Each structure stands twice: as C-alpha cells, then as structure tokens.
Amino acid sequence: MAETSAVTVIGGGALGCSAALALAEHGHEVTLLERRVLGSGASSKAAGILSTLCHSDAEYRLIAETRGLLGETISLALATGERAAKGAWRSHPSLVVAHGESLPAMEAMQERAERFTEEVERLDHRQAARMFPGVRFEPGEEAIVAQEDGVIEAGDFLVALRARLASEGVTVRENAAAETLDETTVVAGGAWTKGWLGRHGVKLPVQMYRTQLSSLEIPGGGDLPIVHDLRQHFYTRPESENGILAGNGTQLHPFDAEHYNEAADPEFIHSIAARVVHRFDDGAEAKVRTGWAGLCVATPDRRPLCGPVPGHRGLFVLTGDNGFGLMRSLALGSRMADAVRGRVEPALDPARFAGVSDSFEMREGYGAPNPSVAGQANG
C-alpha cells in the first residue's frame, strides 16, 4: 500500500487517536471520525492504570512500549502550547498483593517482568507494611512492587493526543457518523466496533462485557500506591490528593453497546467499600463519591485484533482491549500503522480467528492465565 495513501479512522477513543497519529507520522493523509467527541466513549471510563505486572509476554511488550512513547507524546503536545498535556502521566509504584492460591500468578508476573529487565521487589507482609504505610497487609500475604509504573489520566491524555493530531495535520471530525467504507478504513470504535462492522457484513469474534469503577474520598489517597489485590479481586489507584479509584465489578456475559446501564450497581459500590475498609488503614473513613460502568471488548485469547479484516480489502480493525486499552494504546497505534503498510504482527492478526464464532468463554481478571484459542473456540 502506498505510504502516503489516504486513510479514514473510525473511532476517537485512545486507540483510534493513537492509530490516527501513528498513521499521520508515517506520511498518510488521515481523517478521524468520531460520532460524539474525542474520548467520550470507553476511554472516558477507564481506570488509567499502566502496570507492567501483567499476565503475558505479549501484554508486557505493548505496555512497556506505550510507557516509552508517553513521554514523547506529552512533550510534543506541550511544544504545541497545550499545557493540559502535562497532567497525562503520573508515576506511581504499583504493587500486587497475593496469598495462598494466588501466589503462583504473582510469581509469574515477577518472573516475566524481571526477564524483560524490569526491576521488581518482592516483599513479605512486614516489609510491605513498612514500605507502604497506609496499606494493610496480613500475615502470609506477599507483594511485588514495580516502581516505574503509573497512572494515565484519560482526559489529559486525550487532550495531548488531540494536540498531536492537529500538529500532524490529521482532519478530526466530531459528531460525525461514518456510514460508508472508504478505500482504506481503520475501525477502532471500541465496544461499538462489532455492531458497526456487522452492519457492513463483517463478523468479529469479540464480545462486550461490563466492568465497574468507583471514586472514593479517602484521607491521603494521593500518597497510596496502585494496588492490585489478587486475594480480594479488586484494584485501586490514586486519583487526587484525597481520593482513589477502585474497581472490578466485572460481569462476564455479553452486553449490547447501545443499551447498557452506565451507572454502577449498588451491590458493587457496597462490595468495593468493604474491600477498601479491609485493605487500607483509613478505609473506614472512605466515602463513595460516584460510580460508573463501561464496556470492555473481549477476544478469545485476550489479545487485541490489530490488522486487516480477512476478505475485505482495505478494511482494518483495531479492537479487543480486554480491559487494558489505555495502557496499550500508543503501541497498538504504531502496530496499526505498520499493518496498513503491510507489516502485520501475527499475534495480533485478526486472521488468527478465521472461523471462530463469537460465543467463546470470556476471561477477565488481573493475573488470570492466558487461555488458548483452542480452548475458547467452541461453538
């Protein structure tokens, strides 16, 4: 494909913007279409955690690459005069807490990160309590710590991406419905990708599941680390000086992107509050500010779809965040630019699911094993 060909990108979330930016940087004439405003879909509901303590080698590579590209993206956005871009990234240590049956999953994360030269420290409950005052650890619990992780603030990140898109000459059209396929089209519409392509006769092996987040006021929340609690199955990250985000509440059954409840369930709010009380010294003083729900896109092997759609010349797809879209966004944008130029990464190629239906068993959960395609392709 010609290096300077015109490309239309459908979807203005973190993935669509990252793809549009990478394509423009490679010399393409890019038009980005968003049905509402940039970042108003799933990206606006993201937890914004970037952690290299993850469940597979492929995941690690995408996350580490995105972390490496963040500094350049923010710096170039600041150079355009967009001061809000400075808030797009905050470095915070992240820790994974495990006990008993969850220890092997934690140990696999540590082994993987250290194999990729990441520095990871393993602590018993006493050492962890000394390093992270304010977090409670029980006898028998262990933790691993990655000091170079952090938080991507979705709103500021989208501001930075918008500034970069403008500087690279990308035409951005918001409140613009995409009804037809252009000669070269990248569909990166998140939870709406499947429905949009379905109306054009394209079937994808993806499903949408619902996950929930809450914002809590808690004294000293900004000084707390990112926590992934494998024992109680939830996560938290600092949100403000006296606030944290806490989430999971995942519902692993299919949801319709056009019709789902965007408010958090009362049961989820109650459950999260109880887990925060258990894990943090000041948890009993925490107050729930608000809660919300978003949709994640599941694939059979928990890896994204990033490449050409089989049997549809000039059509490309970028979807399948599996709950980790923001922290892999810049790397996947780069992969999409490569795919449009004919260099498709086999592990991300949509063709790997030829003949696979969309009735596979969904998997989710920090540290959960990466299922085989064979084990998920029934039905």
VEXDODREN-298060 format. One record per residue (C-alpha): residue in three letters; x, y, z. Coordinates in pm, whole numbers, m for minus. Layout:
N
<node residuo="ALA" east="X" north="Y" up="Z"/>
...
END
This chain:
379
<node residuo="MET" east="0" north="0" up="0"/>
<node residuo="ALA" east="130" north="347" up="m87"/>
<node residuo="GLU" east="297" north="515" up="208"/>
<node residuo="THR" east="105" north="839" up="153"/>
<node residuo="SER" east="m239" north="687" up="88"/>
<node residuo="ALA" east="m550" north="843" up="242"/>
<node residuo="VAL" east="m682" north="660" up="549"/>
<node residuo="THR" east="m1008" north="706" up="739"/>
<node residuo="VAL" east="m1006" north="609" up="1107"/>
<node residuo="ILE" east="m1347" north="549" up="1267"/>
<node residuo="GLY" east="m1349" north="594" up="1643"/>
<node residuo="GLY" east="m1195" north="874" up="1851"/>
<node residuo="GLY" east="m1100" north="695" up="2170"/>
<node residuo="ALA" east="m745" north="635" up="2287"/>
<node residuo="LEU" east="m693" north="352" up="2035"/>
<node residuo="GLY" east="m842" north="535" up="1738"/>
<node residuo="CYS" east="m650" north="856" up="1815"/>
<node residuo="SER" east="m326" north="662" up="1863"/>
<node residuo="ALA" east="m375" north="484" up="1530"/>
<node residuo="ALA" east="m456" north="809" up="1350"/>
<node residuo="LEU" east="m147" north="975" up="1499"/>
<node residuo="ALA" east="87" north="690" up="1405"/>
<node residuo="LEU" east="m54" north="677" up="1050"/>
<node residuo="ALA" east="m5" north="1052" up="1008"/>
<node residuo="GLU" east="350" north="1027" up="1139"/>
<node residuo="HIS" east="414" north="770" up="864"/>
<node residuo="GLY" east="300" north="1013" up="599"/>
<node residuo="HIS" east="m63" north="914" up="546"/>
<node residuo="GLU" east="m339" north="1166" up="488"/>
<node residuo="VAL" east="m566" north="1081" up="781"/>
<node residuo="THR" east="m927" north="1168" up="859"/>
<node residuo="LEU" east="m1054" north="1072" up="1205"/>
<node residuo="LEU" east="m1429" north="1037" up="1254"/>
<node residuo="GLU" east="m1590" north="1029" up="1600"/>
<node residuo="ARG" east="m1964" north="1001" up="1649"/>
<node residuo="ARG" east="m1953" north="1220" up="1960"/>
<node residuo="VAL" east="m1636" north="1393" up="2086"/>
<node residuo="LEU" east="m1286" north="1253" up="2123"/>
<node residuo="GLY" east="m1252" north="1027" up="2425"/>
<node residuo="SER" east="m1621" north="1028" up="2517"/>
<node residuo="GLY" east="m1669" north="651" up="2491"/>
<node residuo="ALA" east="m1489" north="376" up="2681"/>
<node residuo="SER" east="m1173" north="586" up="2721"/>
<node residuo="SER" east="m1360" north="828" up="2947"/>
<node residuo="LYS" east="m1448" north="541" up="3182"/>
<node residuo="ALA" east="m1101" north="384" up="3200"/>
<node residuo="ALA" east="m915" north="331" up="3528"/>
<node residuo="GLY" east="m600" north="469" up="3366"/>
<node residuo="ILE" east="m356" north="229" up="3531"/>
<node residuo="LEU" east="m34" north="145" up="3349"/>
<node residuo="SER" east="133" north="m155" up="3509"/>
<node residuo="THR" east="398" north="m384" up="3367"/>
<node residuo="LEU" east="297" north="m653" up="3618"/>
<node residuo="CYS" east="78" north="m834" up="3368"/>
<node residuo="HIS" east="m39" north="m1175" up="3250"/>
<node residuo="SER" east="159" north="m1243" up="2928"/>
<node residuo="ASP" east="477" north="m1157" up="2741"/>
<node residuo="ALA" east="277" north="m1001" up="2455"/>
<node residuo="GLU" east="95" north="m781" up="2706"/>
<node residuo="TYR" east="419" north="m670" up="2865"/>
<node residuo="ARG" east="571" north="m562" up="2534"/>
<node residuo="LEU" east="271" north="m347" up="2442"/>
<node residuo="ILE" east="251" north="m187" up="2787"/>
<node residuo="ALA" east="624" north="m115" up="2810"/>
<node residuo="GLU" east="626" north="33" up="2459"/>
<node residuo="THR" east="331" north="258" up="2540"/>
<node residuo="ARG" east="506" north="376" up="2856"/>
<node residuo="GLY" east="812" north="460" up="2648"/>
<node residuo="LEU" east="606" north="656" up="2393"/>
<node residuo="LEU" east="412" north="853" up="2653"/>
<node residuo="GLY" east="697" north="1094" up="2731"/>
<node residuo="GLU" east="750" north="1181" up="2367"/>
<node residuo="THR" east="377" north="1225" up="2305"/>
<node residuo="ILE" east="335" north="1453" up="2606"/>
<node residuo="SER" east="648" north="1656" up="2528"/>
<node residuo="LEU" east="544" north="1717" up="2169"/>
<node residuo="ALA" east="193" north="1814" up="2281"/>
<node residuo="LEU" east="340" north="2060" up="2531"/>
<node residuo="ALA" east="552" north="2204" up="2250"/>
<node residuo="THR" east="230" north="2297" up="2070"/>
<node residuo="GLY" east="127" north="2504" up="2371"/>
<node residuo="GLU" east="m119" north="2251" up="2515"/>
<node residuo="ARG" east="m38" north="2284" up="2886"/>
<node residuo="ALA" east="m301" north="2032" up="3000"/>
<node residuo="ALA" east="m93" north="1755" up="2841"/>
<node residuo="LYS" east="142" north="1778" up="3140"/>
<node residuo="GLY" east="m117" north="1601" up="3354"/>
<node residuo="ALA" east="m148" north="1298" up="3125"/>
<node residuo="TRP" east="104" north="1087" up="3318"/>
<node residuo="ARG" east="191" north="1046" up="3685"/>
<node residuo="SER" east="450" north="799" up="3803"/>
<node residuo="HIS" east="333" north="579" up="4092"/>
<node residuo="PRO" east="465" north="249" up="4225"/>
<node residuo="SER" east="228" north="m40" up="4173"/>
<node residuo="LEU" east="203" north="m349" up="4385"/>
<node residuo="VAL" east="35" north="m684" up="4350"/>
<node residuo="VAL" east="m81" north="m849" up="4673"/>
<node residuo="ALA" east="m127" north="m1225" up="4686"/>
<node residuo="HIS" east="m182" north="m1506" up="4933"/>
<node residuo="GLY" east="m210" north="m1884" up="4909"/>
<node residuo="GLU" east="m357" north="m1994" up="4576"/>
<node residuo="SER" east="m293" north="m1655" up="4414"/>
<node residuo="LEU" east="83" north="m1662" up="4482"/>
<node residuo="PRO" east="174" north="m1851" up="4159"/>
<node residuo="ALA" east="6" north="m1582" up="3948"/>
<node residuo="MET" east="205" north="m1314" up="4128"/>
<node residuo="GLU" east="527" north="m1510" up="4091"/>
<node residuo="ALA" east="468" north="m1544" up="3717"/>
<node residuo="MET" east="432" north="m1166" up="3691"/>
<node residuo="GLN" east="757" north="m1115" up="3876"/>
<node residuo="GLU" east="944" north="m1366" up="3660"/>
<node residuo="ARG" east="815" north="m1206" up="3341"/>
<node residuo="ALA" east="899" north="m851" up="3441"/>
<node residuo="GLU" east="1248" north="m944" up="3555"/>
<node residuo="ARG" east="1308" north="m1138" up="3234"/>
<node residuo="PHE" east="1237" north="m814" up="3049"/>
<node residuo="THR" east="1489" north="m633" up="3277"/>
<node residuo="GLU" east="1220" north="m462" up="3485"/>
<node residuo="GLU" east="1319" north="m414" up="3849"/>
<node residuo="VAL" east="1067" north="m589" up="4073"/>
<node residuo="GLU" east="1094" north="m619" up="4450"/>
<node residuo="ARG" east="925" north="m898" up="4643"/>
<node residuo="LEU" east="814" north="m830" up="4999"/>
<node residuo="ASP" east="663" north="m1023" up="5286"/>
<node residuo="HIS" east="377" north="m865" up="5480"/>
<node residuo="ARG" east="605" north="m689" up="5729"/>
<node residuo="GLN" east="832" north="m542" up="5463"/>
<node residuo="ALA" east="532" north="m432" up="5257"/>
<node residuo="ALA" east="374" north="m257" up="5556"/>
<node residuo="ARG" east="696" north="m64" up="5620"/>
<node residuo="MET" east="732" north="40" up="5255"/>
<node residuo="PHE" east="366" north="136" up="5211"/>
<node residuo="PRO" east="225" north="292" up="5528"/>
<node residuo="GLY" east="m149" north="325" up="5497"/>
<node residuo="VAL" east="m190" north="m14" up="5327"/>
<node residuo="ARG" east="m276" north="m314" up="5542"/>
<node residuo="PHE" east="m107" north="m650" up="5493"/>
<node residuo="GLU" east="m199" north="m967" up="5676"/>
<node residuo="PRO" east="37" north="m1247" up="5785"/>
<node residuo="GLY" east="102" north="m1481" up="5493"/>
<node residuo="GLU" east="41" north="m1215" up="5229"/>
<node residuo="GLU" east="322" north="m1120" up="4994"/>
<node residuo="ALA" east="360" north="m837" up="4746"/>
<node residuo="ILE" east="568" north="m746" up="4443"/>
<node residuo="VAL" east="641" north="m385" up="4355"/>
<node residuo="ALA" east="715" north="m214" up="4023"/>
<node residuo="GLN" east="845" north="137" up="4087"/>
<node residuo="GLU" east="824" north="264" up="3727"/>
<node residuo="ASP" east="450" north="216" up="3679"/>
<node residuo="GLY" east="195" north="493" up="3695"/>
<node residuo="VAL" east="m137" north="649" up="3601"/>
<node residuo="ILE" east="m256" north="775" up="3263"/>
<node residuo="GLU" east="m520" north="1044" up="3316"/>
<node residuo="ALA" east="m753" north="970" up="3027"/>
<node residuo="GLY" east="m887" north="1325" up="2989"/>
<node residuo="ASP" east="m546" north="1491" up="2976"/>
<node residuo="PHE" east="m410" north="1211" up="2757"/>
<node residuo="LEU" east="m685" north="1270" up="2501"/>
<node residuo="VAL" east="m606" north="1643" up="2513"/>
<node residuo="ALA" east="m242" north="1558" up="2438"/>
<node residuo="LEU" east="m345" north="1329" up="2153"/>
<node residuo="ARG" east="m574" north="1596" up="2008"/>
<node residuo="ALA" east="m286" north="1845" up="2007"/>
<node residuo="ARG" east="m59" north="1591" up="1838"/>
<node residuo="LEU" east="m325" north="1508" up="1578"/>
<node residuo="ALA" east="m355" north="1876" up="1491"/>
<node residuo="SER" east="20" north="1921" up="1463"/>
<node residuo="GLU" east="44" north="1619" up="1231"/>
<node residuo="GLY" east="m233" north="1752" up="1006"/>
<node residuo="VAL" east="m499" north="1493" up="1090"/>
<node residuo="THR" east="m851" north="1604" up="998"/>
<node residuo="VAL" east="m1070" north="1542" up="1304"/>
<node residuo="ARG" east="m1447" north="1537" up="1258"/>
<node residuo="GLU" east="m1651" north="1504" up="1575"/>
<node residuo="ASN" east="m2026" north="1435" up="1590"/>
<node residuo="ALA" east="m1971" north="1269" up="1254"/>
<node residuo="ALA" east="m2143" north="940" up="1171"/>
<node residuo="ALA" east="m1944" north="710" up="943"/>
<node residuo="GLU" east="m2186" north="534" up="712"/>
<node residuo="THR" east="m1963" north="404" up="432"/>
<node residuo="LEU" east="m1625" north="238" up="392"/>
<node residuo="ASP" east="m1356" north="440" up="220"/>
<node residuo="GLU" east="m1075" north="285" up="17"/>
<node residuo="THR" east="m865" north="238" up="332"/>
<node residuo="THR" east="m1057" north="236" up="661"/>
<node residuo="VAL" east="m947" north="156" up="1015"/>
<node residuo="VAL" east="m1236" north="80" up="1252"/>
<node residuo="ALA" east="m1136" north="146" up="1613"/>
<node residuo="GLY" east="m1473" north="204" up="1773"/>
<node residuo="GLY" east="m1422" north="7" up="2093"/>
<node residuo="ALA" east="m1742" north="m161" up="2211"/>
<node residuo="TRP" east="m1924" north="m26" up="1904"/>
<node residuo="THR" east="m1682" north="m182" up="1653"/>
<node residuo="LYS" east="m1863" north="m515" up="1628"/>
<node residuo="GLY" east="m2203" north="m358" up="1561"/>
<node residuo="TRP" east="m2066" north="m110" up="1307"/>
<node residuo="LEU" east="m1883" north="m376" up="1110"/>
<node residuo="GLY" east="m2179" north="m613" up="1141"/>
<node residuo="ARG" east="m2393" north="m365" up="952"/>
<node residuo="HIS" east="m2136" north="m388" up="673"/>
<node residuo="GLY" east="m2142" north="m768" up="663"/>
<node residuo="VAL" east="m1831" north="m825" up="874"/>
<node residuo="LYS" east="m1840" north="m1067" up="1168"/>
<node residuo="LEU" east="m1588" north="m1041" up="1450"/>
<node residuo="PRO" east="m1507" north="m1294" up="1726"/>
<node residuo="VAL" east="m1549" north="m1038" up="2005"/>
<node residuo="GLN" east="m1789" north="m988" up="2294"/>
<node residuo="MET" east="m1861" north="m692" up="2518"/>
<node residuo="TYR" east="m1857" north="m733" up="2895"/>
<node residuo="ARG" east="m1935" north="m479" up="3166"/>
<node residuo="THR" east="m1694" north="m357" up="3430"/>
<node residuo="GLN" east="m1741" north="m103" up="3709"/>
<node residuo="LEU" east="m1543" north="169" up="3884"/>
<node residuo="SER" east="m1598" north="397" up="4180"/>
<node residuo="SER" east="m1439" north="719" up="4300"/>
<node residuo="LEU" east="m1384" north="737" up="4675"/>
<node residuo="GLU" east="m1275" north="1015" up="4905"/>
<node residuo="ILE" east="m1011" north="880" up="5143"/>
<node residuo="PRO" east="m758" north="1072" up="5354"/>
<node residuo="GLY" east="m415" north="1072" up="5188"/>
<node residuo="GLY" east="m540" north="883" up="4884"/>
<node residuo="GLY" east="m287" north="1055" up="4659"/>
<node residuo="ASP" east="1" north="906" up="4858"/>
<node residuo="LEU" east="m119" north="548" up="4822"/>
<node residuo="PRO" east="32" north="317" up="4561"/>
<node residuo="ILE" east="m152" north="145" up="4281"/>
<node residuo="VAL" east="m281" north="m181" up="4431"/>
<node residuo="HIS" east="m388" north="m497" up="4253"/>
<node residuo="ASP" east="m532" north="m724" up="4519"/>
<node residuo="LEU" east="m536" north="m1083" up="4390"/>
<node residuo="ARG" east="m679" north="m1203" up="4719"/>
<node residuo="GLN" east="m989" north="m981" up="4723"/>
<node residuo="HIS" east="m1010" north="m937" up="4345"/>
<node residuo="PHE" east="m1010" north="m561" up="4309"/>
<node residuo="TYR" east="m774" north="m277" up="4227"/>
<node residuo="THR" east="m721" north="82" up="4335"/>
<node residuo="ARG" east="m517" north="375" up="4214"/>
<node residuo="PRO" east="m462" north="730" up="4344"/>
<node residuo="GLU" east="m699" north="979" up="4182"/>
<node residuo="SER" east="m639" north="1303" up="4373"/>
<node residuo="GLU" east="m481" north="1430" up="4693"/>
<node residuo="ASN" east="m758" north="1271" up="4899"/>
<node residuo="GLY" east="m915" north="1031" up="4654"/>
<node residuo="ILE" east="m875" north="694" up="4489"/>
<node residuo="LEU" east="m1042" north="499" up="4213"/>
<node residuo="ALA" east="m1142" north="143" up="4300"/>
<node residuo="GLY" east="m1274" north="m113" up="4059"/>
<node residuo="ASN" east="m1359" north="m450" up="3926"/>
<node residuo="GLY" east="m1727" north="m541" up="3948"/>
<node residuo="THR" east="m1683" north="m725" up="3619"/>
<node residuo="GLN" east="m1980" north="m906" up="3467"/>
<node residuo="LEU" east="m1859" north="m1166" up="3218"/>
<node residuo="HIS" east="m2160" north="m1206" up="2996"/>
<node residuo="PRO" east="m2243" north="m1025" up="2671"/>
<node residuo="PHE" east="m2376" north="m669" up="2676"/>
<node residuo="ASP" east="m2518" north="m455" up="2398"/>
<node residuo="ALA" east="m2307" north="m144" up="2344"/>
<node residuo="GLU" east="m2617" north="57" up="2256"/>
<node residuo="HIS" east="m2816" north="m46" up="2563"/>
<node residuo="TYR" east="m2641" north="m97" up="2896"/>
<node residuo="ASN" east="m2655" north="68" up="3236"/>
<node residuo="GLU" east="m2369" north="318" up="3271"/>
<node residuo="ALA" east="m2431" north="365" up="3645"/>
<node residuo="ALA" east="m2255" north="139" up="3892"/>
<node residuo="ASP" east="m2468" north="m122" up="4067"/>
<node residuo="PRO" east="m2542" north="m60" up="4437"/>
<node residuo="GLU" east="m2411" north="m410" up="4516"/>
<node residuo="PHE" east="m2077" north="m322" up="4354"/>
<node residuo="ILE" east="m2046" north="2" up="4550"/>
<node residuo="HIS" east="m2114" north="m182" up="4877"/>
<node residuo="SER" east="m1864" north="m456" up="4793"/>
<node residuo="ILE" east="m1588" north="m214" up="4693"/>
<node residuo="ALA" east="m1639" north="m10" up="5010"/>
<node residuo="ALA" east="m1600" north="m324" up="5221"/>
<node residuo="ARG" east="m1278" north="m423" up="5041"/>
<node residuo="VAL" east="m1130" north="m74" up="5077"/>
<node residuo="VAL" east="m1206" north="m84" up="5451"/>
<node residuo="HIS" east="m1019" north="m412" up="5475"/>
<node residuo="ARG" east="m710" north="m309" up="5273"/>
<node residuo="PHE" east="m638" north="49" up="5385"/>
<node residuo="ASP" east="m578" north="198" up="5730"/>
<node residuo="ASP" east="m813" north="488" up="5657"/>
<node residuo="GLY" east="m1060" north="273" up="5465"/>
<node residuo="ALA" east="m1330" north="312" up="5728"/>
<node residuo="GLU" east="m1328" north="688" up="5662"/>
<node residuo="ALA" east="m1366" north="649" up="5286"/>
<node residuo="LYS" east="m1676" north="796" up="5124"/>
<node residuo="VAL" east="m1805" north="699" up="4783"/>
<node residuo="ARG" east="m1823" north="999" up="4552"/>
<node residuo="THR" east="m1964" north="833" up="4242"/>
<node residuo="GLY" east="m1956" north="512" up="4042"/>
<node residuo="TRP" east="m1992" north="419" up="3677"/>
<node residuo="ALA" east="m1975" north="129" up="3437"/>
<node residuo="GLY" east="m1813" north="82" up="3098"/>
<node residuo="LEU" east="m1781" north="m191" up="2839"/>
<node residuo="CYS" east="m1465" north="m383" up="2758"/>
<node residuo="VAL" east="m1411" north="m586" up="2441"/>
<node residuo="ALA" east="m1313" north="m949" up="2491"/>
<node residuo="THR" east="m1133" north="m1169" up="2238"/>
<node residuo="PRO" east="m1082" north="m1547" up="2258"/>
<node residuo="ASP" east="m713" north="m1521" up="2353"/>
<node residuo="ARG" east="m727" north="m1185" up="2536"/>
<node residuo="ARG" east="m503" north="m1022" up="2276"/>
<node residuo="PRO" east="m625" north="m737" up="2054"/>
<node residuo="LEU" east="m735" north="m756" up="1693"/>
<node residuo="CYS" east="m500" north="m525" up="1505"/>
<node residuo="GLY" east="m473" north="m565" up="1131"/>
<node residuo="PRO" east="m660" north="m627" up="807"/>
<node residuo="VAL" east="m1005" north="m785" up="811"/>
<node residuo="PRO" east="m986" north="m1110" up="611"/>
<node residuo="GLY" east="m1177" north="m1097" up="284"/>
<node residuo="HIS" east="m1229" north="m719" up="291"/>
<node residuo="ARG" east="m960" north="m536" up="101"/>
<node residuo="GLY" east="m863" north="m202" up="252"/>
<node residuo="LEU" east="m1052" north="m264" up="578"/>
<node residuo="PHE" east="m861" north="m280" up="907"/>
<node residuo="VAL" east="m976" north="m326" up="1264"/>
<node residuo="LEU" east="m828" north="m224" up="1600"/>
<node residuo="THR" east="m1027" north="m354" up="1895"/>
<node residuo="GLY" east="m1018" north="m608" up="2178"/>
<node residuo="ASP" east="m893" north="m403" up="2471"/>
<node residuo="ASN" east="m985" north="m679" up="2719"/>
<node residuo="GLY" east="m985" north="m407" up="2985"/>
<node residuo="PHE" east="m632" north="m280" up="2911"/>
<node residuo="GLY" east="m681" north="m49" up="2613"/>
<node residuo="LEU" east="m543" north="275" up="2755"/>
<node residuo="MET" east="m216" north="126" up="2878"/>
<node residuo="ARG" east="m150" north="m37" up="2536"/>
<node residuo="SER" east="m287" north="243" up="2317"/>
<node residuo="LEU" east="23" north="408" up="2174"/>
<node residuo="ALA" east="191" north="74" up="2099"/>
<node residuo="LEU" east="m121" north="m57" up="1925"/>
<node residuo="GLY" east="m148" north="263" up="1723"/>
<node residuo="SER" east="204" north="200" up="1600"/>
<node residuo="ARG" east="117" north="m162" up="1518"/>
<node residuo="MET" east="m184" north="m47" up="1318"/>
<node residuo="ALA" east="30" north="193" up="1114"/>
<node residuo="ASP" east="260" north="m99" up="1037"/>
<node residuo="ALA" east="m36" north="m317" up="939"/>
<node residuo="VAL" east="m168" north="m60" up="692"/>
<node residuo="ARG" east="180" north="m60" up="538"/>
<node residuo="GLY" east="169" north="m439" up="504"/>
<node residuo="ARG" east="358" north="m546" up="816"/>
<node residuo="VAL" east="109" north="m736" up="1032"/>
<node residuo="GLU" east="209" north="m881" up="1369"/>
<node residuo="PRO" east="93" north="m1246" up="1366"/>
<node residuo="ALA" east="m5" north="m1244" up="1735"/>
<node residuo="LEU" east="m246" north="m956" up="1667"/>
<node residuo="ASP" east="m363" north="m1051" up="1317"/>
<node residuo="PRO" east="m745" north="m1081" up="1300"/>
<node residuo="ALA" east="m695" north="m1371" up="1059"/>
<node residuo="ARG" east="m589" north="m1592" up="1352"/>
<node residuo="PHE" east="m957" north="m1630" up="1437"/>
<node residuo="ALA" east="m1081" north="m1734" up="1095"/>
<node residuo="GLY" east="m1390" north="m1949" up="1151"/>
<node residuo="VAL" east="m1410" north="m1877" up="1525"/>
<node residuo="SER" east="m1755" north="m1777" up="1648"/>
<node residuo="ASP" east="m1840" north="m1504" up="1897"/>
<node residuo="SER" east="m1970" north="m1749" up="2158"/>
<node residuo="PHE" east="m1637" north="m1818" up="2329"/>
<node residuo="GLU" east="m1599" north="m1819" up="2707"/>
<node residuo="MET" east="m1482" north="m1477" up="2823"/>
<node residuo="ARG" east="m1195" north="m1441" up="3067"/>
<node residuo="GLU" east="m1103" north="m1142" up="3279"/>
<node residuo="GLY" east="m902" north="m1079" up="3586"/>
<node residuo="TYR" east="m565" north="m938" up="3672"/>
<node residuo="GLY" east="m317" north="m1223" up="3666"/>
<node residuo="ALA" east="m556" north="m1475" up="3511"/>
<node residuo="PRO" east="m389" north="m1726" up="3278"/>
<node residuo="ASN" east="m392" north="m1652" up="2909"/>
<node residuo="PRO" east="m632" north="m1913" up="2760"/>
<node residuo="SER" east="m554" north="m2099" up="2442"/>
<node residuo="VAL" east="m752" north="m2022" up="2131"/>
<node residuo="ALA" east="m843" north="m2390" up="2101"/>
<node residuo="GLY" east="m992" north="m2387" up="2446"/>
<node residuo="GLN" east="m1206" north="m2085" up="2366"/>
<node residuo="ALA" east="m1317" north="m2153" up="2008"/>
<node residuo="ASN" east="m1602" north="m2395" up="2075"/>
<node residuo="GLY" east="m1946" north="m2307" up="1936"/>
END
